[in-house]
Amino acid sequence: MSRTGTTQKSRTVETDAGTARITWLPAKDARLVLAVSHGAGGGVEARDLQALAAVLPARGVTVALVEQPWRVAGKKVAPAPRTLDAGWRGLWPALTGAGLPVVAGGRSAGARVACRTATELGARAVLALSFPLHPPGRPEKSRADELLGAGVPTLVVQGGRDPFGRPEEFPAGGHRIVEVPYADHGFAVPKKAPPTEREAMDVLTAAVADWLDEVG
C-alpha cells in the first residue's frame, strides 16, 4: 500500500529498448494520469517522485511511476537519449490505455525525455522536475532548446541551488517555473536551511497539484 492507502499495481511493458516497468497509483474518479520517470542516477524511489505519488491520487490524479528498461535490467549507466526516447515511446500506449489525458513528466534525464517527445506523443502537458539545463559548471552547454521545444504547457520545478541550473538561469519561454528554496538537484535541503525536507516537498507537491488542476 502507498502512504495514501492507494493500492499499487505494477506491470512490465515490452519496448524497443527492452522491458520497462510501470507502477500505478490509481486515483478514485481519476481525471488524468501523471506519468513520471526517473533520472540517470537513480530510480522511482526519488523523494520528489514518491512525494507526488503519496499526494496526487487524493487530488484525482493517477500516478504512473515509470522505470526505464535500463533501470529494470539492473544497469548502472543510462543509455543514449535516443534509446531513452524509444523506451518512453514504447510505454506510451500503456499509459494512455485508460483513455485519460496523460501529463508526461520526469526528473532530470526523465524530464528531458518528456520534453523531447511531448508533441509527438500527444501529451497534455509536461512536468519537468530538476530539469538539467546544463552540466554543472558548463552553462555554455545549454539544453534549453529541449525545454522550449516541448510544445505543450510545461511546469519546471527547480531547486534553488541546483548545479544543473538554478531557477534564475532559465530562459523565458512557454513554461512556468517554481523554485524550491535551498534545494539541490535531488531536492535535498541543508540541515540548517529554513525549510525542512518535508516543507520542501510540500512546496513541490502543492505547486504540482495546483498546476495539474489547471491543465487537467
C-alpha positions in Angstrom: 0.0 0.0 0.0 1.1 3.6 -0.6 1.2 6.2 2.1 -2.2 7.4 0.9 -3.7 3.9 1.2 -3.8 3.6 -2.6 -3.1 0.2 -3.9 0.0 0.0 -6.1 -0.2 -2.1 -9.3 3.0 -2.9 -11.2 3.2 -4.2 -14.7 6.0 -4.7 -17.2 5.9 -3.4 -20.8 8.0 -4.5 -23.7 9.6 -1.7 -25.7 12.1 -1.4 -28.5 14.6 -0.5 -25.8 13.8 -3.5 -23.5 11.5 -4.3 -20.7 10.2 -1.3 -18.8 8.0 -1.2 -15.6 5.1 0.9 -14.7 3.9 1.2 -11.1 0.4 2.6 -11.0 -1.1 4.5 -8.0 -4.7 4.9 -9.1 -7.0 7.7 -8.1 -10.7 7.2 -7.5 -12.6 9.0 -10.3 -9.3 9.9 -11.9 -9.4 12.9 -14.4 -5.9 12.5 -15.7 -2.7 10.5 -15.5 0.7 11.9 -14.5 3.4 9.6 -15.9 6.8 10.4 -14.4 10.2 8.7 -14.9 13.5 8.8 -13.0 16.8 10.4 -13.8 20.1 8.9 -15.0 21.4 8.4 -11.5 18.5 6.8 -9.6 15.1 5.2 -9.8 11.5 5.9 -8.9 12.4 5.9 -5.2 13.5 9.5 -5.6 12.0 11.7 -2.9 10.1 14.0 -5.3 8.5 11.1 -7.3 7.5 9.4 -4.1 6.1 12.6 -2.6 3.9 13.1 -5.7 2.8 9.5 -5.6 1.7 10.0 -2.0 -0.3 13.1 -2.6 -1.8 13.3 -6.0 -4.2 10.3 -6.1 -6.3 12.1 -3.5 -6.5 15.0 -5.9 -7.9 12.9 -8.7 -4.7 12.2 -10.5 -3.5 8.7 -11.2 0.3 8.5 -10.9 2.3 6.2 -13.1 5.9 5.7 -11.9 7.9 4.7 -14.9 11.1 2.7 -14.7 13.1 2.8 -18.0 14.4 -0.5 -19.4 18.0 0.1 -18.5 17.0 0.5 -14.9 14.8 -2.6 -14.9 17.7 -4.5 -16.4 19.9 -3.5 -13.4 22.3 -1.4 -15.4 24.0 1.5 -13.6 24.5 3.8 -16.6 21.7 5.3 -18.7 21.9 4.8 -22.4 21.9 7.5 -25.1 19.0 9.9 -25.4 17.6 8.2 -28.5 17.3 4.9 -26.5 15.6 6.6 -23.6 13.1 8.2 -26.0 12.5 4.8 -27.7 11.7 3.3 -24.3 9.3 6.1 -23.5 7.5 5.8 -26.8 7.1 2.1 -26.3 5.5 2.8 -22.9 3.1 5.4 -24.2 0.2 3.1 -25.3 0.1 1.5 -21.8 0.0 5.0 -20.2 -2.9 6.1 -22.4 -4.8 2.8 -22.2 -7.4 4.1 -19.7 -8.5 6.8 -22.1 -7.5 9.7 -19.8 -5.3 12.7 -20.7 -1.6 12.0 -19.8 0.8 14.6 -18.5 4.3 13.4 -19.3 7.0 14.1 -16.7 10.1 13.1 -15.0 13.1 14.2 -13.1 16.4 15.3 -14.6 17.0 13.0 -17.7 13.4 11.8 -17.4 12.3 15.4 -17.8 14.4 15.8 -21.0 12.7 12.7 -22.4 9.3 14.1 -21.6 10.1 17.4 -23.3 11.6 15.8 -26.4 8.6 13.6 -27.1 5.6 15.5 -25.7 4.2 16.9 -29.0 4.9 13.7 -31.0 3.0 11.5 -28.4 0.2 13.9 -27.7 0.9 14.6 -24.0 -1.5 17.1 -22.4 1.4 18.9 -20.6 4.9 18.3 -19.3 6.2 18.3 -15.7 9.9 18.8 -15.6 11.5 18.1 -12.2 15.1 19.3 -11.7 15.5 19.9 -15.5 19.2 19.6 -16.2 19.6 22.9 -18.1 23.3 22.3 -18.4 26.1 20.1 -16.9 27.4 21.5 -13.6 29.8 24.3 -14.3 29.1 24.3 -18.0 26.4 26.9 -18.7 27.5 27.1 -22.3 26.3 23.5 -22.8 22.6 24.6 -22.6 19.7 22.2 -23.2 17.2 25.0 -23.2 16.1 24.0 -26.7 14.7 20.8 -25.4 12.6 22.6 -22.8 11.5 25.4 -25.1 10.6 22.8 -27.7 8.2 20.8 -25.6 5.2 22.5 -27.4 2.7 21.9 -24.6 2.1 23.6 -21.2 5.2 22.9 -19.1 5.9 23.3 -15.4 9.5 23.3 -14.2 10.2 22.7 -10.5 13.8 23.5 -9.7 15.9 23.6 -6.6 17.3 27.0 -5.6 20.8 25.7 -5.6 20.7 23.1 -8.3 24.1 22.9 -10.0 22.5 21.7 -13.2 20.6 25.1 -13.5 19.3 27.5 -10.9 15.9 28.9 -11.5 17.2 32.4 -12.4 19.3 30.8 -15.2 16.3 29.5 -17.1 15.3 31.4 -20.3 11.9 33.0 -20.7 9.5 30.9 -22.8 6.3 28.9 -22.7 6.9 27.3 -19.3 6.2 28.2 -15.7 9.0 27.7 -13.1 8.6 27.1 -9.4 11.6 27.3 -7.1 12.1 25.0 -4.1 14.3 27.2 -1.9 17.7 25.9 -0.9 17.1 22.5 -2.6 19.8 20.8 -4.7 19.3 18.6 -7.8 17.7 15.8 -5.7 15.6 18.4 -3.8 17.6 17.8 -0.6 18.0 20.8 1.6 20.8 21.6 4.1 20.1 20.7 7.7 20.5 24.3 8.7 18.3 25.7 5.9 15.0 27.3 6.9 12.8 24.7 5.2 12.9 21.1 6.3 12.8 18.3 3.7 9.1 17.8 4.5 8.5 21.5 3.9 10.4 21.4 0.7 8.4 18.5 -0.6 5.2 20.4 0.5 6.2 23.3 -1.8 6.8 20.9 -4.7 3.6 18.8 -4.3 1.4 21.8 -3.8 2.8 23.6 -6.9 2.3 20.5 -9.0 -1.1 19.7 -7.7 -2.4 23.2 -8.3 -0.9 23.3 -11.8 -2.5 19.9 -12.7 -5.8 21.4 -11.6 -5.3 24.0 -14.4 -4.1 21.7 -17.1 -6.5 18.8 -16.4 
